[in-house]
């Protein structure tokens, strides 16, 4: 039996998609194949995203933003876009979902507190997705 797989996508692959991938690796371990990518990748991972994840034991220090690999998309089980700006052309095979994640900056919350709130929102969504991928209820 093959492991279920997921690709998390945001625009820069520096923040939200990296957070989701890191949290999924922590939640599911080796039971899920996890990837992340960006539609217009940045040069580095967002430092505040990395800091917020390190607070919960997820280390992004070895990660770099990467572009979407069309071959990967065609063989993945789930493609999750984070936010409304990232778009992935649909192909047959994967289940496509969009997560319109919390955006605390719209409420005047910035810095590390913003990233903690974003992390909390993404972590809850990752837990639910991991349960679905394992075939158990959230």
Number of C-alpha atoms within 10 A of each C-alpha: 3 7 13 15 18 27 23 26 32 26 23 23 30 27 25 26 26 28 29 27 25 24 25 27 19 15 16 18 11 11 16 18 18 22 23 28 24 25 18 15 19 17 12 14 22 19 14 17 22 21 18 22 22 14 10 12 12 18 17 19 11 6 15 17 22 20 16 21 11 11 8 13 21 14 14 18 19 20 22 24 27 24 18 12 10 17 16 16 7 12 12 9 12 18 13 17 12 15 14 13 18 16 16 16 13 9 8 8 13 14 11 14 14 21 24 20 18 22 23 16 17 24 19 13 18 22 16 14 20 22 15 12 19 14 9 10 10 12
